[in-house]
Amino acid sequence: MQVEIRQVQFTEVQPLKLAAIRDHIPIKDTNRTDWFLLSLDGEVVACAGVLWMAAAARLKADWVAPEWRGQGYGKMLVEHRLAHIERTRPGTEVRIYSRRPETFERLGFERTDKTSPGGSIMLRRRADR
């Protein structure tokens, strides 16, 4: 299968909003977000964003279609965005909120003592690790 990850405008991510919301993944655009789609043989199966903040970047809206989960596509999107962050703003701290922190700990993120109102734990790491 041909895997392609490309940076897109929010209008290309928007059709996935309903499916992502069903999985409790909010997809909201801001003028500070870079969006990415992962396609397999031309079929979009995942999306994710990078929210740029003053002193950090936050990975957000990580969504993989249910039938494609567990096959490494989410990890590919994380790695792709880490490289994008490092190219764009070298040495930037990267943050993510997750209900499954162990997933991101395997990718070098460390837990913090911060949580979201929904109970997600904030993790962080440097993009260049």
N, C-alpha and C positions, 0 to 999 in steps of 0.2 A: 504494500500500500504506500502511496505517495503522501507523506506528511508535509504540510506547509503551515507555517506560522507567519502571519503578516499583520502589520499595524494598519488599523482601519479607522474610519470616522465612526462616531457613535451611531449614525444612521444604519450602519451595517450590523451593529450589535443589537439594536433595538428589537428586531424580530424574535430574539431569544429571551426577552424579558419575562414573558408569561411562564415559560418552562422553568426558568431560573427561580422565579418567585414561588412556584410550587415547591421547590426544594429549599425555600427560605434563604435564597441568595438574592439580595437586592441589587439591581443594576440601575444606577442613577448616574447621569452624566454631569460633569462640571467642565469648565473650560481649562481645568488643571489636570485632566485625566487623559492618559494615552491608552487606547483600546487595542486589543489583539484578538484575532480569531485563529483557531487551529482547525484545519481542514484535512480530511482524508479523502484522497482521490476527488477533490472538489466539493465534498460534502462537509459543511460546517458542523463540528461536533463539540466545540468548546470555545469559551471566551474568557477574557480576564482583562483587568485594567491595572494601571499604575497611577495613583493619585500623587501628584507632586505637592509637597508641603515646603515650608520655608527651610527647615533643617533636615528633612527626611523625605523618604518616598514610602507610600503604603501600597502594598499589593491588595487589590480589591476585586470583588465580583468574580471569584474563581468558580466557574461552572463548567462541568463536563456532562454531556448527555448520558442518561442512566445506562444505556446499552454499551457505552464505551468506557465506563469507569473501571478502575483497577488494572488498566493496561499501560499506565505510565504517561498518559497525555497531560494530566494535571501537573506532574513533575516537569514535563517538557516546557509547559507554559511558565512555570515558576523560574526555571533555569533561563529561559529566553528573556523574561522580564528582568531578571538580575543582571544579565549581560547588557540589556538595553539601559538600565539605570547606571551601570558602571561606565558605559560609553558616554552617556549624557551628562552625568554628574559624578565623576570619580570619587570614591571614598564615602558615598552617601550611606547613611544608616537606612535600612529597610525595615519596615514594620508590617505586621499582619495581625489581624484578629481572627481567631479560629476556635471552634468548639472541639476540634481534634488537634491539639497542639503537638502531639507525638508525630503527626504527619510532617510538620514543618521542622521539628527538632532533628529529624533524620536528614534534613537539608541544611543543617547548620544554624538554625534559628535557636534562640534561647528565650525561655519564658521570662516575663516580667511580672510584677505584682499588680499590673493594671488589668481590669476586665471591663467589658462593655456592659451596658444595661441589660443586654440579652444573655449575658453570661459567657461570652467569648473571651478567651485569654489573649492578651497582646504578647506577641513574640517579636524579637528583633535580631538583626545581624547586619554586617556590612556587606554591600553588594560585591565587593572584591574578594570575599573569602572563598 
